[in-house]
Amino acid sequence: MEWVTSPELWIAFGTLLLLEIVLGIDNIVFISILAGRLPEHQQQRARVLGLSLALITRLLLLASLSWVIGLTATLFTMFGQEISGRDLILLLGGAFLLGKATYEIHEQLEGAEHGKDRKTVSFAGVIAQILVLDIVFSLDSVITAVGMVDELGIMIAAVVVAMIIMLVSAKPISEFVNQHPTVKMLALSFLLLIGGSLIAEGFDQHIPKGYVYGPIAFSVFVELLNLRAKAKRTKEPVHLHPTYVKSDNKTNGD
């Protein structure tokens, strides 16, 4: 119980908790966009399950610290660049994120109109995509935690508290993102930025987190001002093209 009376450990816990929340925002944005493709009655379950899987992944990685640390060992050399297990996962995850974000932007803006070439979005498919990115973000998060704190208990506590905060805030954040087309496009653009930074990290080109999240925070601030300024306008905003058709409860008699 030494940590209870140790200011240093409390500072380490607070710093790590803040970092975990910041890194977890990526997960929430990605999950909110993917869950938004499902019927409304499945969206909350997808968000909760996605963040729960992220928590389980982080705890499993923390429980196998020796394996996580070993991922920084060189596996092979490509174009004169040493590639470790961590680098490989970041490269693949970043490429997946770039491809997925680009696909989502295309579907939202250039996708089929309602009732034409409608695509079926399965719950299992959405969860599988969430799990892939959970692994990437969790690995980066855990390696960062290992580099900051030596106490396993502090790391686990910070990860659990951060996930609880994200679970509570996931629904309002998801609803806000999905209700505002411009915010959704910004969020997808942010995923492109984050995907590019993951690829850079995979090639050992470290980009300070502030350079990534600073522009994101500024863009969100400007967009919030835009939304507030246009709140009283009656003009209907542009509509994106979802890949499913919401059921009409009045028509179906539900």
Secondary structure, 3 states (H helix, E strand, C coil): CHHHHCHHHHHHHHHHHHHHHHHHHHHHHHHHHHHCCCCHHHHHHHHHHHHHHHHHHHHHHHHCHHHHHHCCCEEEEECCEEEEHHHHHHHHHHHHHHHHHHHHHHHHHHCCCCCCCCCCCCHHHHHHHHHHHHHHHHHHHHHHHHHHCCCHHHHHHHHHHHHHHHHHHHHHHHHHHHHCHHHHHHHHHHHHHHHHHHHHHHCCCCCCHHHHHHHHHHHHHHHHHHHHHCCCCCCCCCCCCCCCCCCCHHHHCC
